[in-house]
Amino acid sequence: MEQLTAYIGRDNEERLGLLQDGSSVVASSVTRAIMRAEAFCLDTDEDPTLLYFDSDNTVLCIKAGLIPDIAAGEKHTCLITLYDALTTNGYAWDNVKIKVKSWPVCET
């Protein structure tokens, strides 16, 4: 299980390599991803600024600090479901933990 850090309100991008049997998935074979936690659900089809793929769909990218209504100190376990052209129900892929932190900056 991979752990990510979300900094509230920050544009940090976390990248999850999509592996199958230790190798990257076939380029462009994955068509959709859903990341589900108890407090939120992100979908590459519905939330493409928060959850999206790299150019060849072998890396899942998330801007977790921009997820609405998360708060510093929270920890979320997220289940990732991947879809391809052959499945309508998706594949249970992996889970990740997201630790939420604040990152204060000076006011301008």
Secondary structure as the mmCIF struct_conf table of DSSP 4:
data_model
#
loop_
_struct_conf.conf_type_id
_struct_conf.id
_struct_conf.beg_label_comp_id
_struct_conf.beg_label_asym_id
_struct_conf.beg_label_seq_id
_struct_conf.end_label_comp_id
_struct_conf.end_label_asym_id
_struct_conf.end_label_seq_id
STRN STRN1 GLU A 2 TYR A 7
TURN_TY1_P TURN_TY1_P1 ILE A 8 GLY A 9
STRN STRN2 GLU A 14 GLY A 17
STRN STRN3 LEU A 19 GLN A 20
TURN_TY1_P TURN_TY1_P2 ASP A 21 GLY A 22
STRN STRN4 SER A 23 SER A 24
HELX_LH_PP_P HELX_LH_PP_P1 VAL A 25 VAL A 26
TURN_TY1_P TURN_TY1_P3 ALA A 27 SER A 28
STRN STRN5 VAL A 30 ARG A 36
BEND BEND1 GLU A 38 ALA A 39
STRN STRN6 CYS A 41 ASP A 43
TURN_TY1_P TURN_TY1_P4 THR A 44 GLU A 46
TURN_TY1_P TURN_TY1_P5 PRO A 48 LEU A 50
STRN STRN7 LEU A 51 PHE A 53
TURN_TY1_P TURN_TY1_P6 SER A 55 ASP A 56
BEND BEND2 ASN A 57 THR A 58
STRN STRN8 VAL A 59 ILE A 62
HELX_RH_3T_P HELX_RH_3T_P1 ALA A 64 LEU A 66
BEND BEND3 ILE A 67 ILE A 67
TURN_TY1_P TURN_TY1_P7 PRO A 68 ASP A 69
TURN_TY1_P TURN_TY1_P8 ALA A 72 GLY A 73
STRN STRN9 LYS A 75 ASP A 84
TURN_TY1_P TURN_TY1_P9 ALA A 85 LEU A 86
BEND BEND4 THR A 88 ASN A 89
STRN STRN10 TYR A 91 LYS A 101
#
